[in-house]
Structure formats: C-alpha cells, structure tokens
Amino acid sequence: EVQLVESGGGLVQPGGSLRLSCAASGFTFSSYWMSWVRQAPGKGLEWVANIKQDGSEKYYVDSVKGRFTISRDNAKNSLYLQMNSLRAEDTAVYYCASLRRWAFDIWGQGTMVTVSS
Amino acid sequence: QTVVTQEPSFSVSPGGTVTLTCGLSSGSVSTSYYPSWYQQTPGQAPRTLIYSTNTRSSGVPDRFSGSILGNKAALTITGAQADDESDYHCVLFMGSGWVFGGGTKLTVL
C-alpha cells in the first residue's frame, strides 16, 4: 500500500523548535520530489517547502525561509522538516506529499503543530 | 504578491453540474501554471483529483473534469452526488513554488 505517515507534531512555545518526520512506503521514495504543505485551523492549504530527489535543490515559501529546513534520507525512505524560531502563525496541520507532474500526488494524514505559550 | 482566487462557496443540486474556478488576481491562468485540484472533507487529508489542468488522478470518477475556461482554470463536476460535498482547493505552480487558492466549500442540496 502506498502510504505517507507524518509524526513529530505537538505543542511548542513561540521561539521553539520542532522536527517533523514523514515515513514513506509502497513506492520508490527516492524517485520523487517531496514537499510539505500546511493548513492553519479553518484556513486553506499553503505550500511550505519541497526537495529534489537527491536533496540537491530545495525551495521554501517566503514566510519560512531562514527558519525551516527540509531534508530527506532516501536510505530510510523518510522526509523531514526542521522548524526553528516558531511563531503562532506556524500553527497548522502539516502534511507531507509526493510531487508528480507539478502537482501534489500522495498525501499523508497530517501532524498537528501548535505554537503557543 | 500573487493571489489565487476561488469562489468561497457554491451549491449544487444532486445530479446537477457545477463548475468551480481558479483565477489570478492579476493575469490569466494557462496550462503553464499546471493547475491541479484537491478534494478535502473535514478532518481528512486532501485527495488529488486533477493535475496538469485536465488529467484525472488514479481512481477519480470521470464526472470530475478539469479545463481552462477563459482566463481561469476550472473544475467541473457532472452529476453531483451527496458525497461530493467537500472543500475543493486549487493550486498553481509559480516556477519555484506553489500558491493555493482559498478553497471553495461545495454544498450539495
């Protein structure tokens, strides 16, 4: 079964850090660009970051540049998002998704990140 | 700043046809933006419906179709069913990243 499973979400204070993980199974993870997409409570979706198959290219939405880092470990079929200097406006469900033909293809179930004191 | 526009809400009668649109605050949407569409019900992850303007994702019924209508991308649902009641999100590829619209809440009644 093709699957993406996120983990690592939780409650963190403003200015804190969190590392999200996404475990892939059922497809050749190393062949796909991967991405993170988030959704604040009651809001629409927002693309956060994406990474090339070999990790050599990474792109970020302006609001997270310099604070978030996307990475991957193809040997472990895993995608990561290191989030530093977290702000209240980063509160959201974070989804990992594979990319295919310039679109989000397979989606995980999401992990909730809450930034609050 | 690029803003992707969608109707905030729409309603359709069961069995009816509805077209949701995805536009730009400035300019026209073309196939070069690779518009894609996603369906989402409350508490669930998005489900991919359409990519590259008009290609249905695996398992998506053919009553969902994508196109360019005028200066916007469009998602048409033909023969709407009760379980089509969902939020629909479009996204456009902007070269180095993606911008989502605000989503359309579709009611089937």
Interface residues (C-beta under 8 A of the other chain):
Chain A: V37 G44 L45 E46 W47 N50 Y59 Y60 V61 Y95 R100 R101 W102 A103 F104 D105 I106 W107 G108 Q109 G110
Chain B: Y34 S36 Y38 A45 P46 R47 T48 Y51 S52 T55 S57 H89 V91 F93 S96 G97 W98 V99 F100 G101 G102 G103
